[in-house]
Amino acid sequence: MKNVLILGATSDMAQAIAKKYAAEGWSLTLAALEPDLLEPIAGDLRVRTETPVESLEFDATDFASHPAFYEGLAVKPDAVICVFGYMSDQMTARTEFDQVRRTIDINFTGAVSILNIVADDFEKRGQGAIAGISSVAGDRGRQSNYIYGCAKAGFTTYLSGLRNRLTRSGVHVMTVKPGFCRTKMTEHLDLPPALTAEPEQVANAIYKGLEKKRNVIYILWMWRWIMLIIRHIPEFIFKKMGM
Ligand SMILES: NC(=O)c1ccc[n+]([C@@H]2O[C@H](COP(=O)([O-])OP(=O)(O)OC[C@H]3O[C@@H](n4cnc5c(N)ncnc54)[C@H](OP(=O)(O)O)[C@@H]3O)[C@@H](O)[C@H]2O)c1
């Protein structure tokens, strides 16, 4: 039985991903910041799916703990999906540097810290798949969310470099750019329904994408074209747009 390690497992997307992998016959290692929130999720999956589920505490910003966390896994994973993230309020982040640091620590530094360790293990084993959930916000800096966006841009570039490094070792790395998704993170936002995915759509796309060794996936097809256009708007026009 193959094993998937899901980092940030209490997130709405991660819960859908866990259900999908369990349904496909994988065993699960779920890791999250709040063990009290994670345990009922893990328990529910054990009962509903009869798949082995291990649940562990994991803090993306406790960088020093990451080597021991990975070393201590009962089963070394075949796939790792890095889901955790944090979206600061842009206006608050403009004045409160703590929010900037938290956003970068979680979305970028924490992800790099744990995935560096995973990458070394997968490279030695000559196998494995990594998916990182980045964001279209990282495709171009916009005034409305460039703090979150720059952390995700760094993560996107990191995943691209990791893919380039690991491909010759038989390890696959996939970048996921969900566009809008209906989760806790966006529940306060008024999202356009046609551009908003459900967590289950993200889960299905990640499973299929890793099986097919896709490099970069957008969940709803429109987002690839929307971001292509946004990336190509000349800077002298883009800088005057209220985005
Ligand atoms: N929703 C969207 O529209 C959207 C779009 C593009 C990308 N994304 C990305 O998708 C991923 C999943 O987000 P979501 O939408 O499912 O939102 P979510 O439900 O708010 O999930 C975020 C998860 O990250 C966890 N987390 C926060 N800080 C952490 C830390 N220090 N260590 C470990 N885990 C930590 C949270 O745990 P706690 O709840 O315990 O704090 C939560 O489980 C994120 O990377 C997000 O940036 C979301």
The ligand as a Tripos MOL2 file, in Angstrom:
@<TRIPOS>MOLECULE
LIG
   48    52     1     0     0
SMALL
NO_CHARGES

@<TRIPOS>ATOM
      1 N1         -8.6810   28.9330   -0.8460 N.am      1 LIG1
      2 C1         -8.1560   29.5060   -1.9090 C.2       1 LIG1
      3 O1         -8.8340   30.2140   -2.6930 O.2       1 LIG1
      4 C2         -6.7130   29.2750   -2.2320 C.ar      1 LIG1
      5 C3         -6.2430   29.7340   -3.4590 C.ar      1 LIG1
      6 C4         -4.9180   29.5260   -3.7930 C.ar      1 LIG1
      7 C5         -4.0810   28.8470   -2.9340 C.ar      1 LIG1
      8 N2         -4.5620   28.4210   -1.7200 N.ar      1 LIG1
      9 C6         -3.6330   27.6780   -0.8820 C.3       1 LIG1
     10 O2         -4.2080   26.4260   -0.6180 O.3       1 LIG1
     11 C7         -3.6630   25.8860    0.5870 C.3       1 LIG1
     12 C8         -4.7780   25.3430    1.4640 C.3       1 LIG1
     13 O3         -5.5510   26.4220    1.9390 O.3       1 LIG1
     14 P1         -7.1260   26.3570    2.1870 P.3       1 LIG1
     15 O4         -7.7610   27.2060    1.1830 O.co2     1 LIG1
     16 O5         -7.5340   24.9240    2.3070 O.co2     1 LIG1
     17 O6         -7.2520   27.1460    3.5450 O.3       1 LIG1
     18 P2         -7.3090   26.6940    5.0610 P.3       1 LIG1
     19 O7         -8.4280   25.7410    5.2680 O.co2     1 LIG1
     20 O8         -7.2660   27.9690    5.8370 O.co2     1 LIG1
     21 O9         -5.9250   25.9050    5.2440 O.3       1 LIG1
     22 C9         -4.7260   26.4650    5.6620 C.3       1 LIG1
     23 C10        -4.0660   25.4060    6.5180 C.3       1 LIG1
     24 O10        -2.7240   25.7790    6.8380 O.3       1 LIG1
     25 C11        -2.5350   25.4200    8.1980 C.3       1 LIG1
     26 N3         -1.4470   26.1670    8.8210 N.ar      1 LIG1
     27 C12        -1.3740   27.4910    9.0820 C.ar      1 LIG1
     28 N4         -0.2380   27.7690    9.7160 N.ar      1 LIG1
     29 C13         0.4250   26.5930    9.8830 C.ar      1 LIG1
     30 C14         1.6530   26.2300   10.4760 C.ar      1 LIG1
     31 N5          2.4660   27.1320   11.0550 N.pl3     1 LIG1
     32 N6          2.0140   24.9220   10.4600 N.ar      1 LIG1
     33 C15         1.2170   23.9940    9.9110 C.ar      1 LIG1
     34 N7          0.0340   24.2640    9.3340 N.ar      1 LIG1
     35 C16        -0.3480   25.5620    9.3160 C.ar      1 LIG1
     36 C17        -3.8520   25.7760    8.8690 C.3       1 LIG1
     37 O11        -3.9490   25.1570   10.1530 O.3       1 LIG1
     38 P3         -4.8550   25.8480   11.2870 P.3       1 LIG1
     39 O12        -6.2620   25.9100   10.7210 O.co2     1 LIG1
     40 O13        -4.7000   24.9520   12.4720 O.co2     1 LIG1
     41 O14        -4.2630   27.2190   11.4830 O.co2     1 LIG1
     42 C18        -4.8240   25.2040    7.8470 C.3       1 LIG1
     43 O15        -5.0160   23.8340    8.0640 O.3       1 LIG1
     44 C19        -2.8470   27.0180    1.2130 C.3       1 LIG1
     45 O16        -1.4890   26.8420    0.9080 O.3       1 LIG1
     46 C20        -3.3710   28.2540    0.5000 C.3       1 LIG1
     47 O17        -2.4350   29.2880    0.4910 O.3       1 LIG1
     48 C21        -5.8550   28.6170   -1.3570 C.ar      1 LIG1
@<TRIPOS>BOND
     1     1     2 1
     2     2     3 2
     3     2     4 1
     4     4     5 ar
     5     4    48 ar
     6     5     6 ar
     7     6     7 ar
     8     7     8 ar
     9     8     9 1
    10     8    48 ar
    11     9    10 1
    12     9    46 1
    13    10    11 1
    14    11    12 1
    15    11    44 1
    16    12    13 1
    17    13    14 1
    18    14    15 2
    19    14    16 1
    20    14    17 1
    21    17    18 1
    22    18    19 2
    23    18    20 1
    24    18    21 1
    25    21    22 1
    26    22    23 1
    27    23    24 1
    28    23    42 1
    29    24    25 1
    30    25    26 1
    31    25    36 1
    32    26    27 ar
    33    26    35 ar
    34    27    28 ar
    35    28    29 ar
    36    29    30 ar
    37    29    35 ar
    38    30    31 1
    39    30    32 ar
    40    32    33 ar
    41    33    34 ar
    42    34    35 ar
    43    36    37 1
    44    36    42 1
    45    37    38 1
    46    38    39 2
    47    38    40 1
    48    38    41 1
    49    42    43 1
    50    44    45 1
    51    44    46 1
    52    46    47 1
@<TRIPOS>SUBSTRUCTURE
     1 LIG1         1 GROUP 0 **** ****
